[in-house]
Protein backbone atom coordinates (compact mmCIF):
# COMPACT_ATOMS: atom_id res chain seq x y z
CA UNK A 1 0.00 0.00 0.00
CA UNK A 2 1.31 3.43 -0.89
CA UNK A 3 2.04 6.15 1.62
CA UNK A 4 -1.05 8.18 0.76
CA UNK A 5 -3.45 5.52 -0.49
CA UNK A 6 -5.87 5.95 2.40
CA UNK A 7 -9.28 7.30 1.49
CA UNK A 8 -8.85 10.53 3.48
CA UNK A 9 -5.83 11.49 1.38
CA UNK A 10 -7.48 10.62 -1.93
CA UNK A 11 -10.56 12.62 -0.90
CA UNK A 12 -8.51 15.60 0.28
CA UNK A 13 -6.47 15.67 -2.93
CA UNK A 14 -9.64 15.48 -5.02
CA UNK A 15 -11.18 18.39 -3.14
CA UNK A 16 -7.99 20.42 -3.57
CA UNK A 17 -7.89 19.71 -7.31
CA UNK A 18 -11.53 20.70 -7.76
CA UNK A 19 -10.93 23.90 -5.80
CA UNK A 20 -8.03 24.91 -8.06
CA UNK A 21 -10.12 24.17 -11.13
CA UNK A 22 -12.96 26.27 -9.73
CA UNK A 23 -10.55 29.20 -9.30
CA UNK A 24 -10.15 29.14 -13.10
CA UNK A 25 -13.85 30.07 -13.35
CA UNK A 26 -14.07 32.46 -10.44
CA UNK A 27 -17.16 34.36 -11.53
CA UNK A 28 -18.45 32.56 -14.59
CA UNK A 29 -19.18 35.93 -16.17
CA UNK A 30 -22.11 35.76 -18.55
CA UNK A 31 -21.11 38.77 -20.66
CA UNK A 32 -18.08 39.85 -22.62
CA UNK A 33 -16.65 43.32 -23.19
CA UNK A 34 -15.20 44.10 -26.60
CA UNK A 35 -13.11 47.24 -27.01
CA UNK A 36 -13.06 48.78 -30.49
CA UNK A 37 -9.27 48.41 -30.44
CA UNK A 38 -6.49 47.94 -27.91
CA UNK A 39 -6.27 50.96 -25.64
CA UNK A 40 -2.85 50.95 -23.97
CA UNK A 41 -1.78 52.79 -20.83
CA UNK A 42 -0.59 55.89 -22.74
CA UNK A 43 -3.96 56.50 -24.39
CA UNK A 44 -5.80 59.49 -22.89
CA UNK A 45 -8.06 62.42 -23.54
CA UNK A 46 -10.09 60.97 -26.39
CA UNK A 47 -13.13 58.79 -26.65
CA UNK A 48 -13.12 55.03 -26.09
CA UNK A 49 -15.89 52.77 -27.29
CA UNK A 50 -16.87 49.19 -27.86
CA UNK A 51 -19.61 46.61 -27.59
CA UNK A 52 -20.86 44.03 -25.09
CA UNK A 53 -21.91 40.49 -25.86
CA UNK A 54 -24.18 38.31 -23.75
CA UNK A 55 -27.45 40.22 -23.55
CA UNK A 56 -30.50 38.17 -24.45
CA UNK A 57 -32.61 40.88 -26.05
CA UNK A 58 -35.26 40.59 -23.37
CA UNK A 59 -33.71 43.27 -21.16
CA UNK A 60 -35.80 46.32 -20.38
CA UNK A 61 -34.93 49.40 -22.41
CA UNK A 62 -35.84 53.03 -22.03
CA UNK A 63 -37.84 55.03 -24.59
CA UNK A 64 -36.41 56.95 -27.53
CA UNK A 65 -37.66 60.14 -29.19
CA UNK A 66 -35.53 60.02 -32.32
CA UNK A 67 -35.26 57.45 -35.07
CA UNK A 68 -32.30 57.21 -37.43
CA UNK A 69 -29.78 54.71 -38.76
CA UNK A 70 -26.70 53.90 -36.70
CA UNK A 71 -23.68 55.92 -37.78
CA UNK A 72 -20.44 54.39 -36.59
CA UNK A 73 -17.34 56.19 -35.35
CA UNK A 74 -15.65 56.34 -38.76
CA UNK A 75 -18.69 57.56 -40.69
CA UNK A 76 -18.41 60.95 -42.39
CA UNK A 77 -21.42 62.43 -44.16
CA UNK A 78 -24.97 63.61 -43.69
CA UNK A 79 -27.33 62.23 -41.07
CA UNK A 80 -31.10 62.31 -40.70
CA UNK A 81 -34.24 60.58 -39.50
CA UNK A 82 -37.49 61.24 -37.71
CA UNK A 83 -38.33 62.62 -34.29
CA UNK A 84 -41.32 63.29 -32.09
CA UNK A 85 -40.37 66.82 -31.04
CA UNK A 86 -39.35 70.22 -32.29
CA UNK A 87 -35.91 69.22 -33.50
CA UNK A 88 -32.64 67.42 -32.91
CA UNK A 89 -29.23 68.47 -31.63
CA UNK A 90 -26.46 66.63 -33.47
CA UNK A 91 -23.36 65.97 -31.37
CA UNK A 92 -20.05 64.45 -32.39
CA UNK A 93 -17.96 63.24 -29.47
CA UNK A 94 -14.27 62.81 -30.11
CA UNK A 95 -11.63 64.60 -28.05
CA UNK A 96 -14.52 66.76 -26.85
CA UNK A 97 -18.28 66.98 -27.14
CA UNK A 98 -19.01 69.06 -30.24
CA UNK A 99 -22.48 70.38 -31.07
CA UNK A 100 -22.49 70.19 -34.86
CA UNK A 101 -25.88 71.79 -35.42
CA UNK A 102 -29.51 71.94 -34.38
CA UNK A 103 -31.97 70.56 -36.94
CA UNK A 104 -35.66 71.45 -36.96
CA UNK A 105 -38.28 68.76 -37.38
CA UNK A 106 -40.28 69.38 -40.55
CA UNK A 107 -43.26 67.11 -40.87
CA UNK A 108 -41.66 64.81 -38.30
CA UNK A 109 -38.38 64.45 -40.20
CA UNK A 110 -34.98 66.07 -39.74
CA UNK A 111 -31.71 66.03 -41.60
CA UNK A 112 -28.32 67.66 -41.42
CA UNK A 113 -28.80 70.47 -43.87
CA UNK A 114 -28.87 74.24 -43.71
CA UNK A 115 -31.20 76.65 -45.49
CA UNK A 116 -29.33 79.45 -47.27
CA UNK A 117 -30.76 82.64 -48.71
CA UNK A 118 -29.08 84.87 -51.25
CA UNK A 119 -30.47 88.39 -51.68
CA UNK A 120 -29.43 90.14 -54.88
CA UNK A 121 -29.60 93.94 -55.43
CA UNK A 122 -31.06 94.17 -58.94
CA UNK A 123 -30.96 97.49 -60.81
CA UNK A 124 -34.09 98.77 -62.54
CA UNK A 125 -33.98 100.57 -65.92
CA UNK A 126 -36.52 102.55 -67.92
CA UNK A 127 -37.39 101.92 -71.54
CA UNK A 128 -34.50 104.06 -72.71
CA UNK A 129 -32.03 102.09 -70.56
CA UNK A 130 -31.58 104.62 -67.85
CA UNK A 131 -31.14 103.34 -64.24
CA UNK A 132 -34.15 104.39 -62.27
CA UNK A 133 -33.64 102.36 -59.01
CA UNK A 134 -33.13 98.89 -57.55
CA UNK A 135 -35.11 95.98 -56.13
CA UNK A 136 -34.22 92.80 -54.22
CA UNK A 137 -34.53 89.25 -55.46
CA UNK A 138 -34.19 86.23 -53.16
CA UNK A 139 -33.05 82.70 -53.85
CA UNK A 140 -33.32 79.98 -51.18
CA UNK A 141 -31.62 76.58 -51.25
CA UNK A 142 -30.45 73.82 -48.91
CA UNK A 143 -26.87 72.56 -48.58
CA UNK A 144 -26.02 69.32 -46.77
CA UNK A 145 -24.00 69.43 -43.54
CA UNK A 146 -21.59 66.55 -43.13
CA UNK A 147 -20.59 65.29 -39.69
CA UNK A 148 -17.03 64.10 -39.06
CA UNK A 149 -15.64 61.00 -37.41
CA UNK A 150 -16.49 60.39 -33.79
CA UNK A 151 -19.34 59.07 -31.70
CA UNK A 152 -22.59 60.44 -33.12
CA UNK A 153 -25.18 61.30 -30.51
CA UNK A 154 -28.60 62.77 -31.25
CA UNK A 155 -30.62 64.56 -28.58
CA UNK A 156 -34.15 65.92 -28.70
CA UNK A 157 -34.03 69.68 -28.30
CA UNK A 158 -36.38 72.03 -26.48
CA UNK A 159 -37.11 75.75 -26.79
CA UNK A 160 -36.37 75.89 -30.52
CA UNK A 161 -35.68 79.33 -32.03
CA UNK A 162 -34.10 80.46 -35.29
CA UNK A 163 -32.39 83.46 -36.78
CA UNK A 164 -30.96 84.48 -40.13
CA UNK A 165 -27.26 85.09 -39.92
CA UNK A 166 -25.43 87.23 -42.43
CA UNK A 167 -22.39 85.39 -43.69
CA UNK A 168 -21.37 87.48 -46.73
CA UNK A 169 -22.27 90.87 -48.16
CA UNK A 170 -21.19 92.89 -51.21
CA UNK A 171 -22.73 95.84 -53.04
CA UNK A 172 -24.57 93.44 -55.31
CA UNK A 173 -25.67 90.74 -52.86
CA UNK A 174 -25.68 89.30 -49.37
CA UNK A 175 -25.76 85.67 -48.29
CA UNK A 176 -27.57 84.49 -45.17
CA UNK A 177 -28.25 81.17 -43.49
CA UNK A 178 -30.98 80.11 -41.13
CA UNK A 179 -29.50 78.96 -37.81
CA UNK A 180 -31.52 77.15 -35.16
CA UNK A 181 -30.89 77.30 -31.43
CA UNK A 182 -32.34 75.37 -28.54
CA UNK A 183 -32.63 76.42 -24.95
CA UNK A 184 -32.22 72.85 -23.76
CA UNK A 185 -32.03 69.22 -24.76
CA UNK A 186 -33.19 65.87 -23.43
CA UNK A 187 -30.34 63.43 -22.83
CA UNK A 188 -30.47 59.90 -24.28
CA UNK A 189 -30.62 58.32 -20.82
CA UNK A 190 -33.76 60.42 -20.19
CA UNK A 191 -35.45 59.23 -23.37
CA UNK A 192 -34.29 61.97 -25.69
CA UNK A 193 -31.92 59.89 -27.76
CA UNK A 194 -31.98 57.90 -30.97
CA UNK A 195 -31.12 54.48 -29.57
CA UNK A 196 -32.75 52.63 -26.68
CA UNK A 197 -30.71 52.40 -23.50
CA UNK A 198 -30.75 49.36 -21.24
CA UNK A 199 -32.45 50.01 -17.93
CA UNK A 200 -30.47 49.12 -14.78
CA UNK A 201 -27.24 48.38 -16.67
CA UNK A 202 -24.12 50.48 -17.10
CA UNK A 203 -20.54 50.33 -18.28
CA UNK A 204 -17.96 51.62 -15.81
CA UNK A 205 -14.48 52.60 -16.98
CA UNK A 206 -11.51 52.74 -14.64
CA UNK A 207 -7.88 53.51 -15.25
CA UNK A 208 -5.18 52.11 -13.02
CA UNK A 209 -1.93 53.99 -12.51
CA UNK A 210 -0.76 54.63 -8.95
CA UNK A 211 -4.26 53.67 -7.85
CA UNK A 212 -7.65 52.95 -9.33
CA UNK A 213 -9.56 55.93 -10.79
CA UNK A 214 -13.14 55.99 -12.01
CA UNK A 215 -13.11 57.68 -15.41
CA UNK A 216 -16.69 57.36 -16.58
CA UNK A 217 -20.01 55.64 -16.01
CA UNK A 218 -21.66 55.07 -19.35
CA UNK A 219 -25.11 53.92 -20.42
CA UNK A 220 -25.34 50.85 -22.63
CA UNK A 221 -27.39 51.43 -25.76
CA UNK A 222 -28.69 49.17 -28.50
CA UNK A 223 -28.02 50.11 -32.11
CA UNK A 224 -27.57 48.21 -35.36
CA UNK A 225 -28.03 44.88 -33.62
CA UNK A 226 -25.32 45.44 -31.01
CA UNK A 227 -25.09 46.60 -27.41
CA UNK A 228 -22.74 49.56 -27.38
CA UNK A 229 -20.95 51.87 -24.96
CA UNK A 230 -18.59 54.79 -25.16
CA UNK A 231 -16.63 56.85 -22.65
CA UNK A 232 -15.32 60.35 -23.24
CA UNK A 233 -13.31 60.96 -20.07
CA UNK A 234 -10.16 58.89 -20.44
CA UNK A 235 -6.98 59.26 -18.38
CA UNK A 236 -3.61 57.59 -18.79
CA UNK A 237 -3.23 54.21 -17.14
CA UNK A 238 -4.32 50.62 -17.62
CA UNK A 239 -7.90 50.67 -18.89
CA UNK A 240 -10.40 48.42 -17.11
CA UNK A 241 -14.05 48.04 -18.03
CA UNK A 242 -16.90 46.59 -15.96
CA UNK A 243 -20.47 45.79 -16.95
CA UNK A 244 -22.83 46.11 -14.01
CA UNK A 245 -26.45 45.33 -13.33
CA UNK A 246 -26.92 47.16 -10.08
CA UNK A 247 -24.06 45.85 -7.95
CA UNK A 248 -23.81 42.57 -9.87
CA UNK A 249 -20.81 42.43 -12.22
CA UNK A 250 -21.51 40.77 -15.55
CA UNK A 251 -18.11 41.24 -17.21
CA UNK A 252 -14.60 42.58 -16.67
CA UNK A 253 -11.96 43.26 -19.29
CA UNK A 254 -9.01 45.49 -19.99
CA UNK A 255 -8.39 47.83 -22.88
CA UNK A 256 -5.38 45.63 -23.60
CA UNK A 257 -6.27 42.15 -22.41
CA UNK A 258 -5.21 38.61 -23.14
CA UNK A 259 -8.09 36.95 -21.33
CA UNK A 260 -9.48 35.57 -24.60
CA UNK A 261 -6.28 33.57 -25.04
CA UNK A 262 -6.74 31.53 -21.88
CA UNK A 263 -7.65 31.55 -18.21
CA UNK A 264 -5.46 31.74 -15.13
CA UNK A 265 -6.46 30.69 -11.60
CA UNK A 266 -7.31 33.33 -9.01
CA UNK A 267 -4.89 32.73 -6.15
CA UNK A 268 -7.35 33.22 -3.29
CA UNK A 269 -11.04 32.78 -2.74
CA UNK A 270 -11.85 36.02 -0.94
CA UNK A 271 -15.19 35.94 0.90
CA UNK A 272 -17.54 38.67 -0.39
CA UNK A 273 -17.98 40.18 3.08
CA UNK A 274 -14.22 40.64 3.58
CA UNK A 275 -12.91 44.24 3.68
CA UNK A 276 -10.33 43.23 1.07
CA UNK A 277 -12.99 41.98 -1.33
CA UNK A 278 -13.28 44.54 -4.12
CA UNK A 279 -15.64 43.29 -6.78
CA UNK A 280 -15.80 46.35 -9.02
CA UNK A 281 -12.57 48.23 -8.25
CA UNK A 282 -14.37 50.98 -6.34
CA UNK A 283 -12.28 50.46 -3.17
CA UNK A 284 -8.87 50.67 -4.78
CA UNK A 285 -8.21 54.25 -3.70
CA UNK A 286 -8.21 53.27 -0.05
CA UNK A 287 -6.05 50.19 -0.52
CA UNK A 288 -2.87 49.89 -2.54
CA UNK A 289 -3.07 47.50 -5.45
CA UNK A 290 -6.08 46.17 -7.23
CA UNK A 291 -8.81 43.59 -6.56
CA UNK A 292 -7.13 40.78 -4.65
CA UNK A 293 -10.00 38.44 -5.49
CA UNK A 294 -9.07 38.74 -9.20
CA UNK A 295 -5.30 38.44 -8.80
CA UNK A 296 -3.05 35.50 -9.63
CA UNK A 297 0.61 35.17 -8.70
CA UNK A 298 3.21 33.61 -10.99
CA UNK A 299 4.16 31.16 -8.20
CA UNK A 300 0.55 29.97 -8.05
CA UNK A 301 0.37 29.59 -11.83
CA UNK A 302 3.49 27.42 -11.76
CA UNK A 303 2.03 25.21 -9.05
CA UNK A 304 -1.27 24.93 -10.91
CA UNK A 305 0.66 23.73 -13.99
CA UNK A 306 2.35 21.07 -11.86
CA UNK A 307 -1.03 20.01 -10.47
CA UNK A 308 -2.84 19.88 -13.81
CA UNK A 309 0.07 18.03 -15.41
CA UNK A 310 0.02 15.48 -12.60
CA UNK A 311 -3.77 15.10 -12.85
CA UNK A 312 -3.44 14.82 -16.66
CA UNK A 313 -5.69 17.83 -17.21
CA UNK A 314 -3.48 18.76 -20.14
CA UNK A 315 -6.08 20.96 -21.85
CA UNK A 316 -6.03 23.27 -18.81
CA UNK A 317 -2.23 23.40 -18.98
CA UNK A 318 -2.33 24.34 -22.65
CA UNK A 319 -4.94 27.01 -22.00
CA UNK A 320 -2.82 28.59 -19.28
CA UNK A 321 0.36 28.43 -21.35
CA UNK A 322 -1.38 29.90 -24.39
CA UNK A 323 -2.33 32.84 -22.19
CA UNK A 324 1.20 33.12 -20.81
CA UNK A 325 2.65 33.43 -24.33
CA UNK A 326 0.85 36.77 -24.54
CA UNK A 327 1.74 37.85 -20.99
CA UNK A 328 5.48 37.22 -21.33
CA UNK A 329 7.56 40.40 -21.33
CA UNK A 330 9.86 41.18 -24.24
CA UNK A 331 12.94 40.33 -22.15
CA UNK A 332 11.55 36.85 -21.40
CA UNK A 333 10.39 37.57 -17.86
CA UNK A 334 6.91 37.27 -16.39
CA UNK A 335 5.33 39.68 -13.96
CA UNK A 336 5.05 38.75 -10.30
CA UNK A 337 1.24 38.81 -10.52
CA UNK A 338 -1.60 39.41 -12.96
CA UNK A 339 -5.24 40.32 -12.93
CA UNK A 340 -6.98 37.21 -14.27
CA UNK A 341 -9.37 39.28 -16.41
CA UNK A 342 -7.16 42.19 -17.40
CA UNK A 343 -3.64 40.75 -17.46
CA UNK A 344 -0.57 42.89 -16.79
CA UNK A 345 -2.13 45.40 -14.49
CA UNK A 346 0.85 46.30 -12.38
CA UNK A 347 4.22 47.87 -13.00
CA UNK A 348 7.10 45.75 -14.29
CA UNK A 349 7.52 44.00 -10.95
CA UNK A 350 9.34 40.70 -11.52
CA UNK A 351 10.71 38.22 -8.98
CA UNK A 352 13.22 35.49 -9.77
CA UNK A 353 11.71 33.02 -7.32
CA UNK A 354 8.21 33.29 -8.74
CA UNK A 355 9.68 32.89 -12.22
CA UNK A 356 11.41 29.72 -11.06
CA UNK A 357 8.15 28.01 -10.15
CA UNK A 358 6.40 29.20 -13.30
CA UNK A 359 9.15 28.02 -15.64
CA UNK A 360 9.45 24.69 -13.84
CA UNK A 361 5.69 24.20 -14.26
CA UNK A 362 6.05 24.81 -18.00
CA UNK A 363 9.02 22.46 -18.24
CA UNK A 364 7.30 19.70 -16.30
CA UNK A 365 4.31 19.82 -18.63
CA UNK A 366 6.63 19.67 -21.64
CA UNK A 367 8.62 16.75 -20.24
CA UNK A 368 5.55 14.74 -19.24
CA UNK A 369 3.56 15.24 -22.44
CA UNK A 370 6.24 15.63 -25.11
CA UNK A 371 4.35 18.69 -26.36
CA UNK A 372 7.04 21.12 -27.50
CA UNK A 373 4.69 23.90 -28.57
CA UNK A 374 5.95 26.17 -25.80
CA UNK A 375 9.70 25.65 -26.08
CA UNK A 376 10.26 29.17 -27.44
CA UNK A 377 8.56 30.73 -24.44
CA UNK A 378 10.50 28.48 -22.06
CA UNK A 379 13.84 29.36 -23.66
CA UNK A 380 13.21 33.11 -23.43
CA UNK A 381 12.30 32.73 -19.76
CA UNK A 382 15.27 30.47 -19.09
CA UNK A 383 17.67 32.99 -20.60
CA UNK A 384 16.18 35.69 -18.40
CA UNK A 385 16.88 33.46 -15.38
CA UNK A 386 20.48 33.05 -16.54
CA UNK A 387 20.81 36.82 -16.80
CA UNK A 388 20.18 37.07 -13.04
CA UNK A 389 23.19 34.93 -12.10
CA UNK A 390 26.28 36.69 -10.69
CA UNK A 391 29.30 35.51 -12.70
CA UNK A 392 31.99 37.74 -11.13
CA UNK A 393 34.07 35.46 -8.89
CA UNK A 394 35.17 38.42 -6.76
CA UNK A 395 31.57 39.23 -5.91
CA UNK A 396 30.41 37.73 -2.58
CA UNK A 397 27.18 36.83 -4.35
CA UNK A 398 29.03 34.79 -6.99
CA UNK A 399 26.97 31.97 -8.44
CA UNK A 400 23.65 33.10 -6.98
CA UNK A 401 20.75 34.79 -8.75
CA UNK A 402 19.61 38.31 -7.95
CA UNK A 403 16.02 39.03 -6.95
CA UNK A 404 14.43 40.55 -10.05
CA UNK A 405 13.09 43.95 -11.05
CA UNK A 406 11.09 46.60 -9.22
CA UNK A 407 10.42 47.62 -5.62
CA UNK A 408 7.73 49.42 -3.63
CA UNK A 409 8.27 52.12 -1.02
CA UNK A 410 6.60 50.90 2.14
CA UNK A 411 5.63 54.44 3.19
CA UNK A 412 3.30 55.15 0.27
CA UNK A 413 3.61 51.97 -1.83
CA UNK A 414 4.95 53.96 -4.77
CA UNK A 415 6.78 51.89 -7.35
CA UNK A 416 10.50 52.19 -8.09
CA UNK A 417 11.79 50.74 -11.36
CA UNK A 418 15.09 49.26 -10.28
CA UNK A 419 17.11 46.06 -10.51
CA UNK A 420 17.01 44.04 -7.30
CA UNK A 421 20.59 43.23 -6.37
CA UNK A 422 20.08 41.11 -3.26
CA UNK A 423 20.22 37.33 -3.42
CA UNK A 424 17.62 35.48 -1.36
CA UNK A 425 17.75 31.78 -0.49
CA UNK A 426 14.11 31.30 -1.48
CA UNK A 427 14.89 32.61 -4.97
CA UNK A 428 17.79 30.22 -5.38
CA UNK A 429 15.64 27.24 -4.39
CA UNK A 430 12.80 28.24 -6.71
CA UNK A 431 15.10 29.26 -9.54
CA UNK A 432 16.99 25.98 -9.46
CA UNK A 433 13.87 24.22 -10.64
CA UNK A 434 13.65 26.49 -13.67
CA UNK A 435 17.31 26.07 -14.61
CA UNK A 436 17.16 22.30 -14.34
CA UNK A 437 13.88 22.16 -16.20
CA UNK A 438 15.36 24.24 -19.02
CA UNK A 439 18.40 21.98 -19.18
CA UNK A 440 16.14 18.98 -19.67
CA UNK A 441 13.72 20.58 -22.11
CA UNK A 442 16.24 22.54 -24.16
CA UNK A 443 19.16 20.07 -23.83
CA UNK A 444 21.62 22.93 -23.38
CA UNK A 445 24.52 22.56 -20.95
CA UNK A 446 24.52 26.27 -20.04
CA UNK A 447 21.46 25.75 -17.85
CA UNK A 448 22.99 22.65 -16.27
CA UNK A 449 26.21 24.50 -15.42
CA UNK A 450 24.27 27.44 -14.00
CA UNK A 451 22.19 25.11 -11.82
CA UNK A 452 25.25 23.33 -10.46
CA UNK A 453 26.85 26.64 -9.55
CA UNK A 454 23.70 27.82 -7.75
CA UNK A 455 23.53 24.61 -5.72
CA UNK A 456 27.18 24.84 -4.72
CA UNK A 457 27.02 28.47 -3.65
CA UNK A 458 23.67 28.08 -1.93
CA UNK A 459 25.23 25.67 0.54
CA UNK A 460 28.65 27.32 0.78
CA UNK A 461 27.43 30.86 1.36
CA UNK A 462 23.97 30.58 2.89
CA UNK A 463 24.05 27.61 5.27
CA UNK A 464 24.21 28.54 8.95
CA UNK A 465 25.93 25.42 10.30
CA UNK A 466 25.86 26.62 13.90
CA UNK A 467 22.07 26.87 13.92
CA UNK A 468 21.29 24.11 11.42
CA UNK A 469 19.37 26.36 9.05
CA UNK A 470 19.75 28.56 5.97
CA UNK A 471 20.00 32.31 6.15
CA UNK A 472 17.37 34.37 4.36
CA UNK A 473 20.04 35.51 1.90
CA UNK A 474 23.49 36.99 1.44
CA UNK A 475 24.13 39.33 4.39
CA UNK A 476 20.61 38.59 5.60
CA UNK A 477 20.49 36.52 8.78
CA UNK A 478 16.72 36.78 9.33
CA UNK A 479 14.84 33.61 10.26
CA UNK A 480 12.28 32.51 7.63
CA UNK A 481 10.83 29.01 7.65
CA UNK A 482 10.79 28.33 3.90
CA UNK A 483 14.49 29.17 3.53
CA UNK A 484 15.35 26.30 5.86
CA UNK A 485 12.81 23.73 4.67
CA UNK A 486 13.16 24.41 0.94
CA UNK A 487 16.97 24.58 0.94
CA UNK A 488 17.05 21.60 3.28
CA UNK A 489 15.10 19.62 0.70
CA UNK A 490 17.51 20.61 -2.06
CA UNK A 491 20.79 19.93 -0.27
CA UNK A 492 19.77 16.40 0.68
CA UNK A 493 21.28 14.97 -2.47
CA UNK A 494 23.95 17.61 -2.92
CA UNK A 495 25.85 17.51 0.35
CA UNK A 496 24.61 14.91 2.79
CA UNK A 497 21.63 13.77 4.77
CA UNK A 498 22.90 15.32 8.01
CA UNK A 499 22.41 18.87 6.75
CA UNK A 500 18.81 18.16 5.80
CA UNK A 501 18.16 16.50 9.16
CA UNK A 502 19.55 19.58 10.91
CA UNK A 503 17.16 21.77 8.89
CA UNK A 504 14.22 19.56 9.82
CA UNK A 505 15.11 19.69 13.51
CA UNK A 506 15.63 23.45 13.48
CA UNK A 507 12.34 24.03 11.69
CA UNK A 508 10.48 22.02 14.32
CA UNK A 509 12.31 23.62 17.22
CA UNK A 510 11.96 27.23 16.05
CA UNK A 511 8.79 27.47 13.95
CA UNK A 512 6.37 24.85 15.29
CA UNK A 513 3.25 26.30 16.85
CA UNK A 514 0.47 24.28 18.50
CA UNK A 515 -3.06 24.66 19.79
CA UNK A 516 -3.99 27.42 17.36
CA UNK A 517 -7.62 28.20 16.55
CA UNK A 518 -9.11 29.74 13.44
CA UNK A 519 -9.66 33.26 14.67
CA UNK A 520 -12.92 34.99 13.82
CA UNK A 521 -12.90 38.76 14.05
CA UNK A 522 -14.80 41.76 12.73
CA UNK A 523 -11.72 43.95 13.08
CA UNK A 524 -10.35 44.86 9.66
CA UNK A 525 -6.78 43.91 10.54
CA UNK A 526 -7.82 40.39 11.58
CA UNK A 527 -11.08 40.05 9.67
CA UNK A 528 -12.63 36.63 9.25
CA UNK A 529 -16.33 35.85 9.41
CA UNK A 530 -16.36 33.07 6.80
CA UNK A 531 -14.31 30.26 8.36
CA UNK A 532 -14.44 28.55 11.74
CA UNK A 533 -13.72 25.29 13.49
CA UNK A 534 -14.10 23.82 16.97
CA UNK A 535 -10.72 22.09 16.54
CA UNK A 536 -7.28 23.48 17.22
CA UNK A 537 -4.37 23.15 14.83
CA UNK A 538 -0.65 22.52 14.90
CA UNK A 539 1.73 23.59 12.19
CA UNK A 540 4.48 26.02 11.36
CA UNK A 541 4.64 29.80 11.48
CA UNK A 542 6.37 31.75 8.69
CA UNK A 543 8.94 33.72 10.70
CA UNK A 544 10.87 33.66 13.92
CA UNK A 545 11.61 36.72 16.03
CA UNK A 546 14.98 35.31 17.15
CA UNK A 547 16.43 38.45 15.53
CA UNK A 548 14.93 41.92 15.22
CA UNK A 549 14.23 41.41 11.50
CA UNK A 550 10.86 39.82 12.25
CA UNK A 551 10.04 41.27 15.63
CA UNK A 552 6.36 40.83 16.34
CA UNK A 553 5.94 38.16 13.67
CA UNK A 554 2.51 36.49 13.86
CA UNK A 555 2.25 33.21 15.75
CA UNK A 556 -0.07 31.44 13.29
CA UNK A 557 -0.30 28.15 11.46
CA UNK A 558 0.83 28.81 7.90
CA UNK A 559 -0.43 25.96 5.73
CA UNK A 560 1.98 26.47 2.83
CA UNK A 561 4.97 26.48 5.18
CA UNK A 562 3.59 23.52 7.10
CA UNK A 563 3.42 21.50 3.89
CA UNK A 564 6.97 22.58 3.04
CA UNK A 565 8.06 21.05 6.34
CA UNK A 566 6.09 17.89 5.50
CA UNK A 567 7.97 17.66 2.17
CA UNK A 568 11.34 17.81 3.93
CA UNK A 569 10.19 15.09 6.35
CA UNK A 570 9.10 12.98 3.37
CA UNK A 571 12.48 13.38 1.66
CA UNK A 572 14.21 12.24 4.85
CA UNK A 573 11.96 9.21 5.14
CA UNK A 574 10.22 10.59 8.23
CA UNK A 575 6.87 9.48 6.87
CA UNK A 576 4.89 9.61 10.13
CA UNK A 577 6.09 13.17 10.68
CA UNK A 578 5.16 14.04 7.11
CA UNK A 579 1.66 12.59 7.42
CA UNK A 580 1.10 14.25 10.80
CA UNK A 581 1.30 17.72 9.29
CA UNK A 582 -0.49 16.82 6.10
CA UNK A 583 -3.31 15.69 8.39
CA UNK A 584 -3.25 19.09 10.10
CA UNK A 585 -3.71 20.89 6.78
CA UNK A 586 -6.54 18.53 5.84
CA UNK A 587 -8.25 19.67 9.05
CA UNK A 588 -7.95 23.24 7.74
CA UNK A 589 -9.47 22.08 4.45
CA UNK A 590 -12.44 20.60 6.31
CA UNK A 591 -13.25 23.61 8.48
CA UNK A 592 -16.66 25.28 8.34
CA UNK A 593 -16.99 27.58 5.34
CA UNK A 594 -14.39 25.84 3.19
CA UNK A 595 -15.09 25.16 -0.48
CA UNK A 596 -12.44 22.45 -0.65
CA UNK A 597 -9.42 24.73 -0.64
CA UNK A 598 -6.82 24.88 2.13
CA UNK A 599 -6.98 27.91 4.43
CA UNK A 600 -3.74 29.86 4.09
CA UNK A 601 -3.37 30.74 7.78
CA UNK A 602 -5.36 30.46 11.01
CA UNK A 603 -5.56 34.21 11.67
CA UNK A 604 -5.65 37.20 9.34
CA UNK A 605 -2.96 39.87 9.52
CA UNK A 606 -4.35 42.24 6.92
CA UNK A 607 -1.64 44.85 6.32
CA UNK A 608 2.06 45.12 5.65
CA UNK A 609 4.58 43.90 6.62
CA UNK A 610 2.80 40.56 7.19
CA UNK A 611 -0.26 40.34 4.94
CA UNK A 612 -1.61 36.88 5.76
CA UNK A 613 -5.29 36.09 5.22
CA UNK A 614 -7.66 33.35 6.37
CA UNK A 615 -8.67 32.61 2.78
CA UNK A 616 -8.65 29.42 0.77
CA UNK A 617 -5.46 29.34 -1.25
CA UNK A 618 -4.40 27.82 -4.57
CA UNK A 619 -0.79 27.56 -3.32
CA UNK A 620 -1.61 25.52 -0.21
CA UNK A 621 -4.16 23.40 -2.08
CA UNK A 622 -1.57 22.66 -4.79
CA UNK A 623 1.09 21.69 -2.24
CA UNK A 624 -1.35 19.29 -0.60
CA UNK A 625 -2.35 17.70 -3.91
CA UNK A 626 1.24 17.28 -5.05
CA UNK A 627 2.48 15.89 -1.74
CA UNK A 628 -0.22 13.23 -1.91
CA UNK A 629 0.08 12.34 -5.60
CA UNK A 630 3.58 13.34 -6.76
CA UNK A 631 5.84 14.74 -4.00
CA UNK A 632 8.99 14.35 -6.09
CA UNK A 633 7.83 17.09 -8.44
CA UNK A 634 8.39 19.60 -5.61
CA UNK A 635 12.11 20.42 -5.74
CA UNK A 636 12.83 17.30 -7.81
CA UNK A 637 15.75 15.17 -6.61
CA UNK A 638 19.04 16.39 -8.00
CA UNK A 639 22.64 15.18 -7.96
CA UNK A 640 25.75 16.74 -9.51
CA UNK A 641 24.27 16.09 -12.92
CA UNK A 642 20.83 17.28 -13.89
CA UNK A 643 18.32 14.57 -14.56
CA UNK A 644 14.61 14.00 -14.46
CA UNK A 645 13.74 11.41 -11.83
CA UNK A 646 10.38 10.53 -13.36
CA UNK A 647 12.22 9.39 -16.51
CA UNK A 648 15.39 7.84 -15.04
CA UNK A 649 15.13 5.13 -12.42
CA UNK A 650 18.70 3.82 -12.18
CA UNK A 651 20.06 6.65 -10.03
CA UNK A 652 21.30 5.71 -6.57
CA UNK A 653 18.96 7.14 -3.93
CA UNK A 654 20.35 7.37 -0.38
CA UNK A 655 16.99 7.93 1.28
CA UNK A 656 15.89 5.29 3.81
Beta strands, then each sheet from edge to edge (+ up, - down):
strand 1: 32-35
strand 2: 48-53
strand 3: 66-68
strand 4: 80-83
strand 5: 87-93
strand 6: 97-104
strand 7: 109-111
strand 8: 113-125
strand 9: 131-144
strand 10: 151-158
strand 11: 161-169
strand 12: 173-181
strand 13: 184-186
strand 14: 201-208
strand 15: 212-218
strand 16: 221-223
strand 17: 226-231
strand 18: 238-245
strand 19: 248-254
strand 20: 268-269
strand 21: 295-297
strand 22: 337-339
strand 23: 350-351
strand 24: 404-408
strand 25: 415-420
strand 26: 463-464
strand 27: 469-470
strand 28: 512-516
strand 29: 537-540
strand 30: 598-599
strand 31: 616-617
sheet 1: 1+ 2- 17+ 16-
sheet 2: 3+ 4- 7+
sheet 3: 6+ 5- 10+ 13-
sheet 4: 9+ 8- 12+ 11-
sheet 5: 15+ 14- 18+ 19-
sheet 6: 20+ 31- 30+
sheet 7: 21+ 22-
sheet 8: 23+ 24- 25+
sheet 9: 26+ 27-
sheet 10: 28+ 29-
end
